[in-house]
């Protein structure tokens, strides 16, 4: 039902005047602004009660609950006006969280090599993890893992000794993605927890393996940026465990297992999609340098995966 709140009209007035300058002159935006004002004044229990009424997730800190309820109302209103379809940006999201060789303190001269390559495939229509890929990788520069690395990741020396080298694992990843028709039949984007997986670990590994950087991984969604911007929280609130906690979820599995980390990141992405966030590419690598991607850039999915050429 429609809620009437005191001071709602004054709150709406300021917001709709700004909205009008963005061609949001439709009266529906005034309704949304008034509703947002009401939601801002609700207690956590009132928010949970209203979310339960709409059969929405009730877990999470108060700011998350407010964002969830606001997006629900907004989407319902705009869908009634046929302004949006309610669809996600991409058909699939590929969540990647590498594990790499490391030493305690990570000396600056130490070269990190990828030792686990996981991919978790999220279907943005069903909002479910549809499939997973995982292979371990044999390091070449530092073939012997440090005790610190073994204890941190749970990856043993025996596991990496039996593993394929990186170019072969990358070829296997690409074949797995091709079989799922990513970039051909279905649009997709890569997603990571932070910038390092692509801009540092994959970048370094491709140089070590003397192959060019793969085109399908040149742009990605940094979920930390997306989460911070969407829920309006500072950067120190975007670590994996904190994001899960604020969304009312516990970590599943073993921390610093690449596959388990990727699954937990995927759970956050799914919850954000449920809450109305349009997860879209916000970072890229160009000439070996990390760069931001503006949300105003036209939406484009990642290309069909191909094995990169070897460097001269």
SULFEN-V704867 format. One record per residue. PHI is phi in whole degrees, 0 to 359 (NA if undefined). Layout:
PHI ; PHI
This chain:
NA ; 282 ; 257 ; 247 ; 241 ; 296 ; 66 ; 298 ; 294 ; 295 ; 295 ; 292 ; 300 ; 294 ; 287 ; 286 ; 293 ; 290 ; 296 ; 299 ; 292 ; 254 ; 64 ; 263 ; 274 ; 298 ; 303 ; 299 ; 288 ; 292 ; 300 ; 297 ; 296 ; 296 ; 299 ; 300 ; 298 ; 298 ; 297 ; 300 ; 264 ; 279 ; 283 ; 299 ; 293 ; 296 ; 297 ; 297 ; 296 ; 292 ; 298 ; 298 ; 300 ; 266 ; 59 ; 257 ; 300 ; 253 ; 274 ; 130 ; 288 ; 302 ; 297 ; 293 ; 297 ; 299 ; 298 ; 297 ; 291 ; 300 ; 291 ; 297 ; 299 ; 298 ; 295 ; 299 ; 296 ; 289 ; 292 ; 298 ; 273 ; 60 ; 277 ; 224 ; 265 ; 84 ; 278 ; 280 ; 292 ; 235 ; 290 ; 223 ; 235 ; 257 ; 271 ; 233 ; 217 ; 292 ; 249 ; 226 ; 301 ; 202 ; 230 ; 300 ; 84 ; 42 ; 306 ; 302 ; 276 ; 290 ; 261 ; 278 ; 241 ; 292 ; 239 ; 216 ; 240 ; 256 ; 222 ; 245 ; 265 ; 258 ; 274 ; 283 ; 275 ; 274 ; 57 ; 224 ; 284 ; 269 ; 196 ; 222 ; 230 ; 207 ; 218 ; 272 ; 231 ; 275 ; 285 ; 250 ; 284 ; 239 ; 294 ; 266 ; 287 ; 285 ; 300 ; 300 ; 295 ; 297 ; 293 ; 289 ; 265 ; 78 ; 271 ; 267 ; 298 ; 298 ; 297 ; 286 ; 298 ; 272 ; 280 ; 281 ; 286 ; 302 ; 304 ; 291 ; 296 ; 299 ; 299 ; 295 ; 300 ; 298 ; 296 ; 298 ; 291 ; 297 ; 298 ; 267 ; 58 ; 284 ; 85 ; 245 ; 280 ; 240 ; 279 ; 203 ; 218 ; 279 ; 218 ; 226 ; 264 ; 104 ; 265 ; 293 ; 305 ; 271 ; 287 ; 248 ; 298 ; 292 ; 299 ; 295 ; 297 ; 295 ; 293 ; 299 ; 277 ; 60 ; 237 ; 288 ; 293 ; 294 ; 296 ; 291 ; 254 ; 283 ; 228 ; 202 ; 264 ; 272 ; 293 ; 296 ; 295 ; 300 ; 297 ; 299 ; 290 ; 286 ; 268 ; 58 ; 237 ; 290 ; 301 ; 287 ; 257 ; 245 ; 286 ; 307 ; 294 ; 289 ; 300 ; 300 ; 299 ; 292 ; 270 ; 79 ; 240 ; 259 ; 289 ; 257 ; 103 ; 254 ; 303 ; 72 ; 276 ; 303 ; 291 ; 294 ; 301 ; 297 ; 295 ; 290 ; 297 ; 298 ; 296 ; 295 ; 300 ; 297 ; 296 ; 296 ; 297 ; 297 ; 279 ; 101 ; 280 ; 269 ; 292 ; 216 ; 309 ; 227 ; 217 ; 208 ; 243 ; 218 ; 61 ; 80 ; 251 ; 284 ; 223 ; 276 ; 242 ; 289 ; 291 ; 276 ; 292 ; 306 ; 292 ; 211 ; 285 ; 291 ; 288 ; 302 ; 294 ; 225 ; 290 ; 292 ; 286 ; 284 ; 286 ; 288
